[in-house]
Amino acid sequence: MGAVLAMIRYARFAILGLALIGPAACGTLGQSNPVSQLGGALLGLGGGGDAAAAPAPATSITREQVAAEPGKYVRVFTRNQERWDTNVQSGSNGNRSTWVDSASVSITFENGIVVATRGLVRDLMAADVSETSAAIRSGGGEAQRRHEFLTNMDRISTELLQCRIASQGAETIERLQTKQNTTRFEEKCASETLEFTNIYWVNSAGRIIRSLQAISPQAGYLQIDMF
């Protein structure tokens, strides 16, 4: 029974991923498509038009604050909770850094890619994303990910995922009323029981400044803006 329930959860995760990615690929919200309207309104995945449709953050970061303290802020929208928050850095180790929000939820990044969370419904306990980072730097390619999830039995479940990263071309996004030129990458990953699609917006310096990243079947997706 436990295996069957796990498969149902993984299938639901895959369906959610496809529903969320669809509106982003279109660039504008499909007015006749309820799935497009839902995904775009909640996550603001595309360029300036879609981003404007995302829920208004509870607090705001001004351009003046970002200019005065670059690299200090990470804004995160937790889709399952429909909640924005601002994360501040709590520690770093090499190319990894950990950021904590007002609810003590923490996210650890490696070069802008999520490798661990703590405090969500079902956390991503650890991940090896080195091949994904290399593929993005190379403009696309194949990658293998290793994810470790916490199960309902408080045990670690390991998933090995095969991924394909491809550039979707140039895309202009808007943040803090400022337009920024980026290259958009999509990463499609799958294992025997799990599949999802991540999206990364990379600036001219090679830095991921916006992303939509899958965490776990229960925690869903996070939209992340790194300032």
Stockholm file with secondary structure:
# STOCKHOLM 1.0

chainA/1-227         MGAVLAMIRYARFAILGLALIGPAACGTLGQSNPVSQLGGALLGLGGGGDAAAAPAPATSITREQVAAEPGKYVRVFTRNQERWDTNVQSGSNGNRSTWVDSASVSITFENGIVVATRGLVRDLMAADVSETSAAIRSGGGEAQRRHEFLTNMDRISTELLQCRIASQGAETIERLQTKQNTTRFEEKCASETLEFTNIYWVNSAGRIIRSLQAISPQAGYLQIDMF
#=GR chainA/1-227 SS CHHHHHHHHHHHHHHHHHHHHHHHHHSSCCTTCHHHHHHHHHHCCSSHHHHHTSCCCSSCCCHHHHHHSTTCCEEEEEGGGTEEEEEEEEEEETTEEEEECTTCCEEEEETTEEEEEESSSSCEEEEECHHHHHHHHTTEEEEEEEEEEECTTSCEEEEEEEEEEEEEEEEEEEETTEEEEEEEEEEEEECSSCEEEEEEEECTTSCEEEEEEEEETTTEEEEEEEC
#=GC SS_cons         CHHHHHHHHHHHHHHHHHHHHHHHHHSSCCTTCHHHHHHHHHHCCSSHHHHHTSCCCSSCCCHHHHHHSTTCCEEEEEGGGTEEEEEEEEEEETTEEEEECTTCCEEEEETTEEEEEESSSSCEEEEECHHHHHHHHTTEEEEEEEEEEECTTSCEEEEEEEEEEEEEEEEEEEETTEEEEEEEEEEEEECSSCEEEEEEEECTTSCEEEEEEEEETTTEEEEEEEC
//
